[in-house]
């Protein structure tokens, strides 16, 4: 069984920073692409950033220049450093990972962590 657990969310003032983490645990053999998504109240879940197994990254336009995605393959952990946060960044942030184990490759989601940007 594989679990993804996010942490690092919270309440921050506009212009502040937060660092989210997502750790995969369980019988993991290979982690391929990992992604951060977010879902604001009343809106659809949207892709924020992607990182491949070799560290190539891609960002949504709203995240470019402010957010940095990274990963530690030894720790099976992905990070999202968020700077210059805006109220419109308020959302539940979810991690997603494409994981292969026992000859089967599938997508796993974390439970989400709340990020609130407000003064």
N, C-alpha and C positions, 0 to 999 in steps of 0.2 A: 504494500500500500504506500502511496506517496501523498504527502501533505505539503501545501504551500502556506506559510504563515507570514503575514505582513505585520510590520510594526513601524512606529515612528510618527504616526499621525498626531494631530492635536490642533490646538487653537493658536493662531499666530497673527500678529498685526500686519497690515499691508506693508510691503517692502521687506518683510522678514524672510527667514529661511527655515526649511525643514529638510530632514533627510529620512526618506523611507527605506525600509529594508524588506526583502522577501527571501525567506529561507526555505529551501526544499529539504524535506526529510523523508526517511523511509528507505526502501530498497530501490535506490536510484542507480541506473547504469550510465545513461547519457542524457545530458540536458542540452537541447538544441536551442532554438530561439527562445528568448524571454521578452516579455512585454509588460509595460505598465498601461493600464486603462483607467479611466475615471468616469464616474456617473454623477452628474449633478441632479438635484431634485427636479423632476418633471422633464428630464432630458434623457436622450439615449446614451448608452455607454459609448465612449469614444477612445480611440487609441491615442496615447500620449507619446510613447517612445518604445523603440524596439532595439534589442541588442542580440547579435548572433553569437554562436559559440566561440567565434574567433574575435569577437569584440567590435564588429562593425555595427554602427548605430544609425538610427533614423529617428527623426522627431516630427511631431505635428507642428504646424506653423505656430500655434499658440505657445509651444514649449521651447522653440528654438531660441538660443541665446540666454535663456533663463534656467532651464533644467538640464541636468546631466545624468545620463543613465550609465551605469557601470556594473560589472559583475566580478565575483571572485569564484572561479571554478573549483578551487580547493574547498571552499566553505559552502559551495552550492547556494550562494547568496547573490542576489541582485539588489542594486541600490538605485534610488532616484534622489539626487540632490536638487532641491528646488529653491531658487533664489528669487529675489524681487517679486515675491508673491503678491497676487492681486485678489480682490474679493471674488472675481470670476473663476479663480482656481478652486474655490470651495466645492468639494465633491467627496464621494467615497472613492478611494483609489484601490484598484485591484491589480494583483500581479497574475500573469498567465505564463505558463511554461509548457513547451513541447518536450516531452520526456519519453525516452525509450527504455523499457525494462522488460526482461524476459521475452524478447523478440517482438514486443508490441509497442508501437509508438502512438501516444495520444496526448491530448491537451489537458492540463490541470489548471484550476483557478484557485486563488486564495479567497479568504472570506471578506477581505476588504478592510481598509483603515480610513477613518474619517479625517479629512483635512478641512479646517474652517479658517478662512482668512477674514478677519473682522477687527475693527477698532473698538 
